[in-house]
Amino acid sequence: MARVLFVCIENSNRSQMAEAFARMLGEDVLEPYSAGSRPSGAVNPRAVTAMAELGYDLSQHRSKGLDEVPDGPYDYVVTMGCGDACPWIEADVREDWALPDPRSMPPEEFNRVRDEIELRVRRLIERVRAREATDAADGG
């Protein structure tokens, strides 16, 4: 299982939805976590609603800081538009998904960001599966 950490500023929208998609779609390959560099303390009810539309109950999640997730290293760390507020966390692969914070967007735009996160998580899962297949073929 690849350990992945999704990080945004508040851990109330983007990183929460990314963790949810990783749990929904990659349960066989990902061990997902999410956190915020400055957590808000609550998951945005709009994110809960947006994920409920896709059959995931985000209401049981809570906004967490980096000190509340397991220490690294991680296989993947994905930052999400937090720029200088994103701390350096040890990982084999680091990437930034420059996604806008949907917090104040109307529902249709919020859902576009949600759908883009789903697409990117799907692509991450494909890369993890390909990497595992390569490692297995190499005897690792």
FIVOSE-258062 format. One line per field, with one value per residue (C-alpha): x, y, z; residue in one letter; residue number from 1. Coordinates in Angstrom, 2 decimals. Layout:
REM FIVOSE-258062
c1 = c(X,...)
c2 = c(Y,...)
c3 = c(Z,...)
type = c(A,...)
seq = c(NUM,...)
END
This chain:
REM FIVOSE-258062
c1 = c(0.00,1.28,1.01,-0.31,-0.85,-3.05,-2.32,-4.12,-4.37,-7.58,-8.15,-11.81,-12.41,-9.79,-7.61,-10.65,-12.27,-8.99,-8.68,-12.30,-11.74,-8.58,-10.59,-13.43,-11.35,-7.98,-8.67,-6.57,-3.47,-3.59,-3.35,-4.62,-4.40,-5.21,-4.20,-3.99,-1.11,-3.59,-6.64,-10.00,-11.24,-14.26,-15.02,-16.99,-20.65,-20.58,-17.82,-19.93,-22.88,-20.75,-19.31,-22.71,-23.90,-21.33,-22.17,-19.42,-20.16,-17.60,-19.48,-17.41,-14.14,-12.65,-10.21,-6.72,-3.33,-0.10,0.72,-2.36,-1.37,1.31,4.89,6.50,8.02,5.15,5.23,3.31,2.62,0.15,-0.17,-3.20,-2.76,-1.28,1.91,4.34,1.96,2.61,5.36,8.02,7.11,9.39,8.06,9.28,7.06,5.89,3.48,1.35,-2.16,-2.80,-6.52,-8.56,-10.13,-13.82,-14.94,-16.83,-17.79,-21.36,-22.35,-21.74,-18.19,-17.56,-18.52,-16.18,-13.28,-14.53,-14.66,-11.15,-9.90,-11.56,-9.86,-6.45,-6.89,-7.84,-4.66,-2.60,-4.09,-3.20,0.40,0.62,-0.72,1.75,4.61,3.60,3.42,6.88,8.27,6.72,8.15,11.58,11.31,10.89)
c2 = c(0.00,3.43,6.03,9.31,12.62,15.33,18.79,22.11,25.08,24.45,20.72,21.54,21.10,20.00,17.68,16.18,15.37,13.95,11.67,10.59,9.75,7.85,5.81,5.24,4.39,3.22,1.15,-1.69,0.45,3.62,4.39,8.00,10.83,14.52,17.52,21.28,23.63,25.86,23.62,25.33,22.81,21.79,20.17,22.53,21.41,22.13,19.51,17.08,17.72,17.49,14.12,12.81,13.34,10.68,8.31,9.19,10.32,13.03,14.10,11.66,13.36,16.23,18.98,18.00,19.58,18.00,17.03,14.76,12.46,9.77,10.93,10.49,9.48,9.09,7.54,10.54,14.02,16.09,19.76,21.63,25.31,26.26,27.74,28.90,27.73,24.08,22.60,20.24,16.66,13.77,11.72,9.68,11.73,15.29,17.15,20.25,20.26,23.95,23.84,26.84,26.76,26.12,27.38,30.43,29.08,28.47,24.77,24.16,25.54,23.78,20.50,21.21,21.43,18.23,16.47,17.64,16.25,12.92,12.85,13.59,10.96,8.41,9.27,8.95,5.51,4.46,5.62,3.76,0.56,0.88,1.45,-1.60,-3.72,-2.55,-3.24,-6.72,-7.46,-6.32,-8.63,-5.78)
c3 = c(0.00,-0.92,1.84,0.46,2.24,0.75,2.16,1.74,4.08,6.05,5.50,5.02,1.27,-1.29,0.76,2.48,-0.86,-2.19,0.85,0.35,-3.32,-2.43,0.09,-2.40,-5.45,-4.24,-1.17,-2.61,-3.27,-1.15,2.53,2.39,4.90,4.71,6.77,6.69,7.31,9.22,9.80,10.14,12.69,10.59,7.27,5.04,4.92,1.18,0.79,2.80,0.46,-2.69,-1.63,-0.48,-4.07,-5.01,-2.17,0.31,3.88,4.58,7.72,9.77,8.77,10.73,9.86,11.07,11.35,10.19,13.76,13.79,10.92,11.00,10.58,7.19,5.07,2.66,-0.78,-2.16,-0.81,-2.79,-1.92,-3.13,-3.73,-0.39,-1.83,0.83,3.57,2.58,4.69,3.40,4.21,3.31,0.39,-2.55,-4.86,-4.23,-6.45,-6.29,-7.66,-8.28,-7.56,-6.47,-3.03,-3.75,-0.34,-1.69,-5.10,-6.19,-6.12,-9.83,-9.65,-6.33,-7.99,-10.92,-8.45,-6.75,-10.13,-11.01,-7.71,-8.51,-11.93,-10.41,-7.69,-10.37,-12.28,-9.09,-8.45,-12.01,-11.47,-8.15,-9.73,-12.63,-10.20,-8.17,-11.33,-12.38,-8.91,-8.92,-12.38,-11.17,-8.19,-5.69)
type = c(M,A,R,V,L,F,V,C,I,E,N,S,N,R,S,Q,M,A,E,A,F,A,R,M,L,G,E,D,V,L,E,P,Y,S,A,G,S,R,P,S,G,A,V,N,P,R,A,V,T,A,M,A,E,L,G,Y,D,L,S,Q,H,R,S,K,G,L,D,E,V,P,D,G,P,Y,D,Y,V,V,T,M,G,C,G,D,A,C,P,W,I,E,A,D,V,R,E,D,W,A,L,P,D,P,R,S,M,P,P,E,E,F,N,R,V,R,D,E,I,E,L,R,V,R,R,L,I,E,R,V,R,A,R,E,A,T,D,A,A,D,G,G)
seq = c(1,2,3,4,5,6,7,8,9,10,11,12,13,14,15,16,17,18,19,20,21,22,23,24,25,26,27,28,29,30,31,32,33,34,35,36,37,38,39,40,41,42,43,44,45,46,47,48,49,50,51,52,53,54,55,56,57,58,59,60,61,62,63,64,65,66,67,68,69,70,71,72,73,74,75,76,77,78,79,80,81,82,83,84,85,86,87,88,89,90,91,92,93,94,95,96,97,98,99,100,101,102,103,104,105,106,107,108,109,110,111,112,113,114,115,116,117,118,119,120,121,122,123,124,125,126,127,128,129,130,131,132,133,134,135,136,137,138,139,140)
END
